[in-house]
Every structure is written in C-alpha cells, then in structure tokens.
Amino acid sequence: MGRNNERNIKKHNDKLHKEQDKVKAKKVAREEKLKAIVKKFNENKE
C-alpha cells in the first residue's frame, strides 16, 4: 500500500499539483484584489 507503484505515484502527484495550483490561484487572486484596492485608493487621492 505504499507509493511505490506507478498508479499511486501518479495519484499522489496529481493531488500534490492540485493543492499547489490552489495555493497559486489564491495568491494571484489576492494580488489582483490588492491592485484594485490600490488603484481605487489612488483615484480617491487625486
């Protein structure tokens, strides 16, 4: 029941990459929100 066969290795890697993609997507979404906030703040300043 280890990760020593091809199917289990693939399943593990798919799961790992899915999690990494989630983290990356959250980071990108957060950056977009911050950009929007900064833009709005700068518009209000002028």
C-alpha positions in Angstrom: 0.0 0.0 0.0 2.9 2.3 -0.5 3.5 4.9 -3.2 5.9 2.5 -4.9 3.7 1.7 -7.9 3.0 3.9 -10.9 -0.7 4.4 -10.2 -0.1 5.5 -6.6 2.8 7.8 -7.6 0.6 9.4 -10.3 -2.4 9.8 -7.9 -0.1 11.4 -5.3 1.5 13.8 -7.8 -1.9 14.8 -9.2 -3.2 15.5 -5.7 0.0 17.5 -4.8 -0.2 19.5 -8.0 -3.8 20.3 -7.4 -3.0 21.7 -4.0 -0.1 23.7 -5.4 -2.4 25.1 -8.1 -5.0 26.1 -5.4 -2.3 28.0 -3.5 -1.1 29.7 -6.6 -4.6 30.7 -7.6 -5.3 32.2 -4.2 -2.0 34.2 -4.4 -2.9 35.5 -7.8 -6.5 36.5 -6.7 -5.1 38.3 -3.7 -2.7 40.2 -5.8 -5.5 41.2 -8.2 -7.6 42.4 -5.3 -4.7 44.4 -3.8 -4.1 46.1 -7.2 -7.8 47.0 -7.4 -7.7 48.5 -3.9 -4.5 50.5 -4.6 -5.9 51.8 -7.9 -9.2 52.9 -6.1 -7.2 54.5 -3.3 -5.0 56.4 -5.7 -8.1 57.6 -7.7 -9.6 58.9 -4.4 -6.4 60.7 -3.5 -6.4 62.8 -6.7 
